[in-house]
Amino acid sequence: MESEYRLLLSNYSLTCDLEEKYLVTLSHLTLVEKYGIPVKETKNAIETQLVIQSNLKKKYKEMITSYEIDSREFSLIVLITSKKQILISKRINSNKDYFGYYHVECAIREMKEETKITIKELFYFGINERFRVFPDGKECLCRCAVYYTYIDDQIPIRTEPDKHDDWIFKHQLKKT
């Protein structure tokens, strides 16, 4: 499933690039034609290729959307203390599905609820995107937005002991 999705993304990107190149070439040929150079057959061939690329792009986009429509999204926040220590917590209720915690506002709200820490600002680190099988048995695209924030000397409180392990110091960052 994941390899098919990645191939579709790649094919869609290539199709978009090709379509753009055909449009640029067609534009150049139109200019050349103004100088009396016969390019009608070449233009017709390119216009045919544009129709083909447009249809392929539409098909790939529909197939990509079919994977993405059932995607599940959540966020992960790495906490960094004033002593440059990294804090993490592991979710312990493996039956939990993750929905709606992908966006910054949701991540900040959830962090406040789960740790009693006030976050001033979240910094975006990246998105991890992969397929996984969820507790309901469905394999689907899973997106995890990873953020980090500085918590100064605040100490996270484990407000949901049935859902999370204790917060632990995972790593000490090098001093700069």
C-alpha positions in Angstrom: 0.0 0.0 0.0 2.7 2.5 0.9 4.8 1.7 -2.1 1.8 2.2 -4.4 1.1 5.6 -2.7 4.7 6.7 -3.0 4.7 5.7 -6.7 1.5 7.7 -7.3 3.0 10.8 -5.7 6.1 10.4 -7.8 4.1 9.9 -11.0 1.9 12.8 -10.2 4.9 15.1 -9.7 6.5 13.9 -13.0 3.3 14.4 -14.8 2.9 18.0 -13.5 6.5 18.7 -14.5 6.0 17.3 -18.0 2.8 19.2 -18.5 4.6 22.5 -17.5 7.4 21.7 -20.0 4.9 21.0 -22.8 3.2 24.3 -22.1 6.5 26.2 -22.2 7.5 24.5 -25.4 4.1 25.2 -27.0 4.5 28.9 -26.0 7.9 29.0 -27.6 6.6 27.3 -30.8 3.9 29.9 -31.0 6.6 32.6 -31.0 8.6 30.7 -33.6 5.5 30.4 -35.8 5.1 34.2 -35.9 8.4 34.3 -37.9 7.0 32.0 -40.6 8.6 28.8 -39.5 6.3 25.8 -40.0 5.6 24.2 -36.6 2.0 23.1 -36.9 2.6 19.4 -36.8 4.9 19.8 -33.8 2.3 22.0 -32.0 -0.4 19.4 -32.7 1.8 16.6 -31.3 2.5 18.7 -28.1 -1.2 19.6 -27.7 -2.0 15.8 -27.9 0.6 15.2 -25.2 -0.9 17.9 -23.1 -4.3 16.2 -23.2 -2.7 12.9 -22.2 -0.7 14.5 -19.3 -3.8 16.3 -18.1 -5.8 13.1 -18.0 -2.9 11.3 -16.3 -2.6 14.0 -13.7 -6.3 13.9 -13.0 -6.2 10.1 -12.6 -3.1 10.2 -10.3 -4.7 12.9 -8.2 -7.9 10.9 -7.8 -5.9 7.8 -6.7 -3.8 9.8 -4.3 -6.9 11.3 -2.8 -8.4 7.8 -2.3 -5.4 7.1 0.0 -5.5 10.4 1.7 -9.2 10.6 2.4 -8.9 8.0 5.2 -5.6 9.4 6.6 -5.2 9.8 10.4 -3.3 12.7 11.7 -1.8 13.6 15.1 1.1 15.5 16.5 4.1 14.9 18.7 5.7 17.6 20.8 9.3 17.4 22.0 9.8 19.4 25.2 13.2 21.1 25.8 14.1 22.4 29.2 16.2 25.5 30.0 19.0 23.0 30.7 18.7 21.7 27.1 17.2 18.4 28.2 14.7 16.6 25.9 11.6 15.2 27.5 9.4 12.6 25.9 6.4 10.5 27.0 5.3 7.2 25.5 1.6 6.6 24.9 0.6 3.4 26.7 -2.9 2.8 25.6 -2.2 1.2 22.2 -5.9 1.0 21.3 -6.0 4.8 20.9 -6.5 6.1 17.4 -5.2 9.5 16.8 -7.5 12.1 15.2 -7.4 15.8 15.0 -4.1 16.6 16.8 -2.3 17.5 13.6 -2.7 21.2 13.7 -0.8 23.6 15.9 -3.9 24.8 17.8 -4.9 21.3 18.6 -1.3 20.3 19.7 -1.1 23.3 22.0 -4.5 22.6 23.6 -3.7 18.9 24.0 -0.3 19.7 25.6 -1.9 21.9 28.1 -4.5 19.3 29.0 -2.0 16.4 29.2 0.9 18.2 31.0 -0.4 21.4 32.6 2.4 23.2 30.8 1.8 26.5 29.2 3.4 26.7 25.7 4.3 30.1 24.3 5.3 28.9 20.9 5.6 25.7 18.9 8.3 25.2 16.4 7.7 23.0 13.4 10.3 20.2 12.9 8.7 18.1 10.1 6.1 15.5 9.2 6.5 11.8 9.4 4.2 10.1 6.9 3.8 6.4 6.7 1.2 3.7 6.5 0.2 1.7 9.5 -2.5 -0.7 10.7 -4.7 0.9 13.4 -6.5 -0.9 16.2 -9.6 -1.0 14.1 -7.7 -3.2 11.6 -7.6 -0.6 8.9 -4.3 0.1 7.2 -4.1 3.7 6.2 -1.9 6.8 5.8 -0.7 8.1 9.2 0.7 11.6 9.4 2.5 12.8 12.5 3.5 16.5 12.7 6.5 16.9 14.9 7.0 20.1 16.9 9.3 21.2 19.6 9.0 23.8 22.3 11.0 25.3 25.1 9.4 24.9 28.5 12.1 26.7 30.6 11.9 25.2 34.1 8.3 24.0 33.9 7.8 20.3 34.9 5.2 18.3 32.9 2.5 16.7 35.0 1.2 13.3 34.0 -2.5 14.1 34.0 -3.5 10.9 32.1 -1.7 8.1 33.8 -3.9 5.5 32.0 -2.7 6.9 28.6 0.9 8.0 29.1 4.0 6.8 30.8 6.0 9.3 33.0 7.8 12.1 31.2 11.5 11.1 31.0 14.7 12.9 30.1 15.6 11.2 26.8 18.7 13.2 25.7 20.9 16.0 26.7 21.6 18.5 24.0 25.1 19.8 23.5 25.7 23.3 24.8 26.5 25.8 22.1 
